């Protein structure tokens, strides 16, 4: 946590050095969601944070699933607990590191730790809070918090005093502390806005605001999401509310089928290349598949923890199918790209019936800069794919929320429409669409058979 604090200050110093600090109106913060960030009574780290990729709580999650607790929790959260949630990770810590939990006075999220560093105020944004502990409800003119009900269902009542009170990201968390302002070379007292977390702000930052628009964040994980018009408890993905429109919800599915796959296989297959980090050069060699779409299949589940993989019992990893002796390393890497695109398409088909039919996907993250991945996604999902002219969608979305909170604009959605312009648009290839649909159906059947075999075993 201290390393993150130092990196945050270094980044902010670089930003301030590159801009006119006299015109600086506010600082907006976003960060990864989920995880456990523990603070002691002095608001110092009570131990190392558990980030979302920490899958050690998977055994806790599986027990809760067997006991039927997950759908009961989703009645309040709209989201089934995962191995990335504070609830499951806190339960695991209480079993395996009880001394750390005894030393913990408050539990926050990554963005809240940064917000405390900047302002000295502890808090939690409603977005991270609600999909974990329950959405705020209005009853008889007052707001109620269902956290006590959720924690009771999970035998975690002891966790409630450790949770800060949630607040809207449209309200400043506080103002920049004098000591931090001095380090940054800016005026003290600048308001600091904290949240929403990166997934939600990325949807805003790519301009995906309509019910017919979806968005994909191709980062370490791959996040596929869309807006829906009703609160519905669902086994698929997370549910968080729009910061400004309480009748609109973002349903997103987090998967391990992200850039970790491309990094892993690029480093393994192209370690001898003069510039292994040069994606443009490598992708230029992957434009055409060697022997047709789907001939070499890749299942992109490098992360074994339940939360980022297909819900199959037991450890289920990544793998290739259809390998033949004529396949070369470019064929394998091309299959990885296609595997990521097909996985995204399978998720969008599950998200599509939730509201009006999807028409468009907007991409973000490091992988969102790839023309090849965008083109493959268009054909695999049979949707128009837009690469916005924005390289840091999550930061842009956080800035939009802060601008509305400051009163410079009335509508986050209107800002997203006007500030985000397309850089490139990709339409589905009519010849490739049915081939990718066949591939997706084959993977559906294969995974169903594997799940059934696991149950028999």
Secondary structure, 3 states (H helix, E strand, C coil): CHHHHHHHHHHHHHHHHCCCHHHCCEEEECCCCCCEEEECCCCCECCCCECCCCCCCHHHHHHHHHCCHHHHHHHHHCECCCCCCHHHHHHHHHHHCHHHHHHCCEEECHHHHHHHHHHCCCCEEHHHHHHHHCCCEEECCEEECCHHHHHHHCCCHHHHHHECCEECCCCCCEECCHHHHHHHCCCCCCEEEECCCHHHHHHHHCCCCCCCEEEEEECCCEEEEEEECCCCCECCCEEEECCCCCCCEEEEEEECCCHHHHHHHHHHHCCCCCCCCCHHHHHHCCCCCCCCCCCCEEECCCCCCHHHCCCCCCCCCCEEECCCCCCCHHHHHHHHHHHHHHHHHHHHHHHHCCCCCCCEEEEECHHHHCHHHHHHHHHHHCCEEEEECCCCHHHHHHHHHHHHHHCCCCCHHHHHHHHCCEEEEECCCHHHHHHHHHHHHHHHHHHHHHHHHHHHC
